C-alpha cells in the first residue's frame, strides 16, 4: 500500500481500535495523511469511516491506539486539535428555528471567532456556498441539500486548517454537487488538509489525491485513484471498490 505523504504529517493514526461490546468498529487502523492532502476515506456502510472521524475529532474515545492532528495528540491535547479542526458530520446538524446566517454565526461564536472576523467569514461562506438567497430564511424551510451547505459553512466558519467532510454532498442534486466540488477544490488550494468520506466513487476519483478503502474496520487498500485503477486493472475507482468490497455491499452489512 502507498504510504506517500505530501508536505509533512497532517494526520497520524497508529493502531486505532474502537470496540462497542462485542462489535469492533475500527480494527487496528494505521494511516498517515499528509498536510495539505485531500484524502478520501471510503468503505461500505458500517465499515468504520464515521467512527474513525469521530475518534479523530475527540468525540469518541478509542479502545486503543493513538492519533495526532497537525502534531497534536487527540487524547491529551483535545482543545488544540479542536482549535484547528472543522467537522461537517454525516448527519446534518442545524438549528431549524434559526436562519442559515444565524446558524453559521452562532457556531463561529462557539469557537470564539472575533466579531469582525466572524462577520467577514460568514459573508464569504454565504457567497461561496451559494446561500445568498436563503441565508436570511429559517433553516427549517430549507431543502435537504441547502441544509447540508449550511452545515458545511458551520464547519468552515473558524477557517480551520484541517477539515473533515463526512458525506458532504449527500441529498444534493447533481448541479449542487458539482458546485460543492469546486468549493472543496478551493479549500485544498488554500492548503487545508481534508478528509472526505463519500459513497459517490466518481466524487472521490475526481477530487482526492489518495483514497483509503476500509472494510470491517480494517484498511484494505490505499493509494492514488489512478494507481489503484492500474493495480486492479479497473476502468473506474468504483470498479476497484466493488471488486474489493462487493460481497459486503450485496449482503447489506
C-alpha positions as CSV (number, residue, x, y, z in Angstrom):
1,X,0.0,0.0,0.0
2,X,1.2,3.5,-0.8
3,X,2.4,5.5,2.2
4,X,3.1,8.7,0.3
5,X,2.6,11.9,2.1
6,X,2.5,15.5,0.7
7,X,4.2,18.2,2.9
8,X,4.6,16.6,6.3
9,X,2.2,14.8,8.6
10,X,-1.3,16.3,8.8
11,X,-2.9,13.3,10.5
12,X,-1.2,10.3,12.0
13,X,-3.2,7.2,13.2
14,X,-1.4,4.3,14.9
15,X,-3.2,1.1,15.9
16,X,-6.6,2.8,16.2
17,X,-9.2,0.3,17.6
18,X,-12.7,1.0,18.8
19,X,-14.9,-1.7,20.2
20,X,-18.6,-1.5,21.2
21,X,-19.4,-4.5,23.4
22,X,-18.6,-7.4,21.0
23,X,-18.5,-5.3,17.8
24,X,-15.2,-4.0,16.6
25,X,-15.9,-0.8,14.6
26,X,-12.3,0.1,13.9
27,X,-9.7,-2.6,14.0
28,X,-6.0,-1.6,14.3
29,X,-6.1,1.2,11.8
30,X,-2.7,2.7,10.8
31,X,-2.7,5.7,8.4
32,X,-0.8,8.8,7.7
33,X,-2.4,11.7,5.8
34,X,-0.1,14.4,4.5
35,X,-0.5,18.1,5.4
36,X,-2.4,19.7,2.6
37,X,-3.7,16.4,1.2
38,X,-7.2,15.8,0.1
39,X,-7.8,12.2,1.3
40,X,-10.8,10.0,0.6
41,X,-11.8,7.6,3.3
42,X,-14.1,5.1,1.5
43,X,-16.0,2.0,2.6
44,X,-19.4,0.4,2.7
45,X,-22.0,1.3,5.4
46,X,-20.8,0.1,8.8
47,X,-17.1,-0.1,7.7
48,X,-15.8,2.2,10.3
49,X,-15.4,5.5,8.4
50,X,-17.6,7.7,10.7
51,X,-16.2,6.1,13.9
52,X,-12.7,6.9,12.7
53,X,-13.7,10.5,12.1
54,X,-15.4,10.7,15.5
55,X,-12.3,9.4,17.2
56,X,-10.1,11.9,15.4
57,X,-12.5,14.7,16.4
58,X,-12.2,13.7,20.0
59,X,-15.9,12.9,20.2
60,X,-15.4,9.2,20.7
61,X,-12.7,7.7,23.0
62,X,-10.8,4.8,21.3
63,X,-10.4,1.5,22.9
64,X,-6.7,1.6,22.0
65,X,-4.2,3.3,19.7
66,X,-3.1,6.9,19.2
67,X,-3.9,9.8,16.9
68,X,-2.3,13.1,16.1
69,X,-3.7,16.0,14.1
70,X,-1.1,18.6,13.0
71,X,1.2,17.1,15.7
72,X,-1.4,17.5,18.5
73,X,-2.3,14.3,20.4
74,X,-6.1,13.9,20.1
75,X,-6.5,12.4,23.5
76,X,-4.2,14.6,25.6
77,X,-4.4,17.9,23.5
78,X,-8.1,17.8,22.5
79,X,-8.6,21.5,22.8
80,X,-5.7,22.2,20.5
81,X,-7.0,19.7,18.0
82,X,-10.5,21.3,18.0
83,X,-8.9,24.7,17.5
84,X,-7.5,23.7,14.1
85,X,-10.4,21.3,13.1
86,X,-13.7,21.8,11.3
87,X,-16.1,18.9,11.1
88,X,-19.2,18.6,8.9
89,X,-20.8,15.4,10.3
90,X,-22.7,12.8,8.3
91,X,-26.0,13.8,10.0
92,X,-26.8,17.4,9.1
93,X,-26.9,19.2,12.4
94,X,-28.5,22.7,12.2
95,X,-30.9,24.7,14.3
96,X,-34.1,24.8,12.3
97,X,-35.6,27.8,14.1
98,X,-32.6,30.0,13.1
99,X,-31.7,31.4,9.7
100,X,-28.8,30.0,7.8
101,X,-26.7,33.0,8.6
102,X,-27.6,32.8,12.3
103,X,-26.5,29.2,12.4
104,X,-23.2,30.0,10.9
105,X,-22.6,33.0,13.2
106,X,-23.7,31.0,16.3
107,X,-21.3,28.2,15.5
108,X,-18.5,30.7,15.0
109,X,-19.2,32.3,18.3
110,X,-18.7,28.9,20.0
111,X,-15.2,28.9,18.7
112,X,-14.7,32.5,19.9
113,X,-14.1,33.9,16.5
114,X,-13.7,37.7,16.8
115,X,-16.9,39.5,15.9
116,X,-15.4,41.3,12.8
117,X,-13.7,38.2,11.6
118,X,-16.9,36.2,12.1
119,X,-18.9,38.7,10.1
120,X,-16.4,38.6,7.2
121,X,-16.1,34.8,7.3
122,X,-19.8,34.3,7.4
123,X,-20.5,36.5,4.4
124,X,-17.7,34.9,2.5
125,X,-19.2,31.4,3.1
126,X,-22.7,32.6,2.3
127,X,-21.3,33.7,-1.1
128,X,-19.0,30.7,-1.7
129,X,-21.7,28.1,-0.8
130,X,-24.5,29.7,-2.9
131,X,-26.6,30.7,0.1
132,X,-27.2,34.3,-0.7
133,X,-30.9,33.9,-1.5
134,X,-31.6,31.6,1.5
135,X,-29.3,32.9,4.3
136,X,-32.0,35.1,5.9
137,X,-34.7,32.4,5.9
138,X,-35.3,29.9,8.7
139,X,-33.4,26.7,8.1
140,X,-36.5,24.6,8.8
141,X,-37.8,25.7,5.4
142,X,-34.7,24.6,3.5
143,X,-34.3,21.6,1.3
144,X,-32.0,18.9,2.4
145,X,-29.2,20.0,0.1
146,X,-29.4,23.6,1.3
147,X,-29.3,22.4,4.9
148,X,-26.2,20.4,4.0
149,X,-24.5,23.6,2.6
150,X,-25.2,25.4,5.9
151,X,-23.7,22.6,7.9
152,X,-20.6,22.7,5.8
153,X,-20.4,26.5,6.3
154,X,-20.7,26.0,10.0
155,X,-17.6,23.6,9.9
156,X,-15.6,26.2,7.9
157,X,-16.5,29.4,9.7
158,X,-13.5,29.4,12.0
159,X,-11.2,28.9,9.0
160,X,-9.8,25.5,10.2
161,X,-6.5,24.1,9.0
162,X,-8.0,20.5,8.9
163,X,-11.5,19.7,7.6
164,X,-13.5,16.5,7.9
165,X,-16.3,16.3,5.4
166,X,-18.4,13.2,6.1
167,X,-20.7,12.6,3.1
168,X,-20.7,16.4,2.2
169,X,-22.8,16.1,-1.0
170,X,-25.5,13.6,0.2
171,X,-29.0,14.9,-0.6
172,X,-27.6,17.4,-3.2
173,X,-28.8,17.4,-6.8
174,X,-26.1,17.0,-9.5
175,X,-25.7,20.7,-10.1
176,X,-25.2,21.5,-6.4
177,X,-22.8,18.5,-6.0
178,X,-20.6,19.8,-8.8
179,X,-20.6,23.3,-7.2
180,X,-19.6,21.7,-3.9
181,X,-16.7,20.0,-5.7
182,X,-15.4,23.5,-6.7
183,X,-15.7,24.6,-3.0
184,X,-13.7,21.5,-1.9
185,X,-11.0,22.2,-4.5
186,X,-10.7,25.8,-3.3
187,X,-10.3,24.5,0.3
188,X,-7.4,22.3,-0.9
189,X,-5.9,25.2,-2.8
190,X,-5.8,27.1,0.5
191,X,-3.5,24.4,1.9
192,X,-6.1,22.8,4.1
193,X,-5.9,19.1,5.0
194,X,-9.2,17.5,4.0
195,X,-10.6,14.1,4.9
196,X,-13.6,13.2,2.7
197,X,-15.9,10.3,3.1
198,X,-18.4,9.6,0.2
199,X,-20.4,6.8,-1.4
200,X,-20.0,8.6,-4.8
201,X,-16.9,7.0,-6.2
202,X,-16.7,9.4,-9.1
203,X,-16.5,12.2,-6.5
204,X,-13.5,10.5,-4.8
205,X,-11.9,9.8,-8.2
206,X,-12.4,13.4,-9.3
207,X,-11.2,15.1,-6.1
208,X,-8.9,13.0,-4.0
209,X,-5.1,12.8,-4.0
210,X,-5.3,9.4,-2.4
211,X,-8.0,7.2,-1.1
212,X,-8.1,4.6,1.6
213,X,-10.7,1.8,1.4
214,X,-11.7,0.2,4.7
215,X,-14.0,-2.7,5.4
216,X,-14.9,-4.2,8.8
217,X,-12.8,-1.5,10.4
218,X,-9.6,-2.5,8.5
219,X,-7.7,-0.7,5.8
220,X,-7.7,-3.0,2.8
221,X,-6.3,-0.7,0.1
222,X,-4.5,2.7,-0.1
223,X,-3.2,4.8,-3.0
224,X,-4.0,7.4,-5.6
225,X,-7.1,6.7,-7.7
226,X,-5.1,6.2,-10.8
227,X,-2.6,3.9,-9.1
228,X,-5.4,1.7,-7.8
229,X,-7.2,1.5,-11.1
230,X,-3.9,0.4,-12.8
231,X,-3.1,-2.1,-10.0
232,X,-6.6,-3.7,-10.2
233,X,-7.0,-3.4,-14.0
234,X,-10.1,-1.4,-13.5
235,X,-11.6,1.4,-15.6
236,X,-13.0,3.3,-12.6
237,X,-12.5,3.7,-8.9
238,X,-16.0,2.3,-8.4
239,X,-14.9,-0.9,-10.2
240,X,-11.9,-1.2,-7.7
241,X,-14.2,-0.5,-4.8
242,X,-16.8,-3.1,-5.8
243,X,-14.1,-5.7,-6.5
244,X,-12.8,-5.3,-3.0
245,X,-16.0,-4.8,-1.0
246,X,-18.8,-6.1,-3.3
247,X,-19.6,-9.0,-1.1
248,X,-20.2,-6.7,1.9
249,X,-22.4,-4.4,-0.3
250,X,-24.5,-7.4,-1.5
251,X,-25.0,-8.7,2.0
252,X,-26.0,-5.2,3.2
253,X,-23.5,-5.2,6.0
